[in-house]
C-alpha cells in the first residue's frame, strides 16, 4: 500500500508542477510580449491569462488532500484543455509536435 501511495503522490506532484507552472507562465506572459500562439491560433491574449489562472488553481486543487470531486473536475478540465489545444493546433495546420 505504501508503494501505491508514493506512486500516486509522485505522479500527482509532477502533473501539478507541469500544469501549474505552465499556467503561471501564461499569466506572466499576459503582461509581457505575446508568443507565437496568439497570432497563429487567433486567440486573444487575455484568453491565455484566463486559461493560466484556471490551470494554476487546478494544480493547487489536485494537491489538496481529500476533496475527491474537486480533484476529479480538475483532472477532467486538464484533459479537456490538452485535447482542445491539440485540436486547435491541428486545425491551423501545425503538426502533433506543436
C-alpha positions as CSV (number, residue, x, y, z in Angstrom):
1,X,0.0,0.0,0.0
2,X,2.9,2.4,0.7
3,X,4.4,2.0,-2.8
4,X,1.0,2.7,-4.3
5,X,0.7,5.9,-2.2
6,X,4.2,7.0,-3.1
7,X,3.5,6.4,-6.8
8,X,0.2,8.4,-6.6
9,X,1.8,11.4,-4.9
10,X,4.8,11.4,-7.2
11,X,2.7,11.5,-10.3
12,X,0.2,14.0,-8.8
13,X,3.1,16.3,-7.9
14,X,4.6,16.0,-11.4
15,X,1.2,16.8,-13.1
16,X,0.6,19.7,-10.7
17,X,4.1,21.1,-11.3
18,X,3.9,20.9,-15.1
19,X,0.3,22.1,-15.5
20,X,0.7,24.7,-12.7
21,X,4.0,26.1,-13.9
22,X,2.5,26.4,-17.4
23,X,-0.4,28.2,-16.0
24,X,1.7,30.7,-14.1
25,X,3.8,31.2,-17.2
26,X,0.7,32.0,-19.2
27,X,-0.4,34.6,-16.6
28,X,3.1,36.2,-16.7
29,X,3.1,36.2,-20.4
30,X,-0.1,38.2,-20.5
31,X,1.8,41.1,-19.1
32,X,4.9,40.5,-21.3
33,X,5.3,40.1,-25.1
34,X,2.9,37.6,-26.6
35,X,4.5,34.5,-28.1
36,X,3.7,32.7,-31.4
37,X,0.5,31.0,-30.3
38,X,-1.6,34.2,-30.3
39,X,-1.0,35.2,-34.0
40,X,-1.1,31.6,-35.2
41,X,-4.2,30.3,-33.5
42,X,-6.0,33.6,-33.5
43,X,-7.0,33.6,-29.8
44,X,-6.9,36.9,-28.0
45,X,-4.1,37.3,-25.5
46,X,-6.4,37.6,-22.5
47,X,-7.7,34.1,-23.2
48,X,-4.3,32.7,-22.2
49,X,-4.3,34.7,-18.9
50,X,-7.7,33.3,-18.0
51,X,-6.6,29.8,-19.0
52,X,-3.4,30.2,-17.0
53,X,-5.3,31.3,-13.9
54,X,-7.5,28.2,-14.0
55,X,-4.6,25.9,-14.7
56,X,-2.8,27.2,-11.6
57,X,-5.9,26.8,-9.5
58,X,-6.4,23.3,-10.8
59,X,-2.9,22.4,-9.9
60,X,-3.5,23.5,-6.4
61,X,-6.8,21.6,-6.3
62,X,-5.2,18.2,-7.1
63,X,-2.6,18.7,-4.4
64,X,-5.1,19.4,-1.6
65,X,-5.8,16.2,0.4
66,X,-9.4,15.0,0.4
67,X,-12.0,16.7,-1.9
68,X,-12.1,13.9,-4.4
69,X,-14.9,15.6,-6.5
70,X,-12.7,18.7,-6.9
71,X,-9.7,16.6,-8.0
72,X,-11.9,14.8,-10.5
73,X,-13.1,18.0,-12.0
74,X,-9.6,19.4,-12.1
75,X,-8.2,16.4,-13.9
76,X,-11.1,16.4,-16.3
77,X,-10.5,20.1,-17.1
78,X,-6.8,19.3,-17.7
79,X,-7.7,16.6,-20.2
80,X,-10.2,18.9,-22.0
81,X,-7.7,21.7,-22.2
82,X,-4.9,19.5,-23.6
83,X,-7.3,17.9,-26.1
84,X,-8.6,21.3,-27.2
85,X,-5.0,22.5,-27.7
86,X,-4.3,19.6,-29.9
87,X,-7.4,20.2,-32.0
88,X,-6.6,23.9,-32.3
89,X,-3.1,23.3,-33.5
90,X,-4.2,20.6,-36.0
91,X,-6.9,22.9,-37.3
92,X,-4.3,25.6,-38.3
93,X,-2.0,23.1,-39.9
94,X,0.5,22.6,-37.1
95,X,1.7,19.1,-36.6
96,X,1.2,17.0,-33.5
97,X,4.5,18.1,-32.2
98,X,3.2,21.7,-31.7
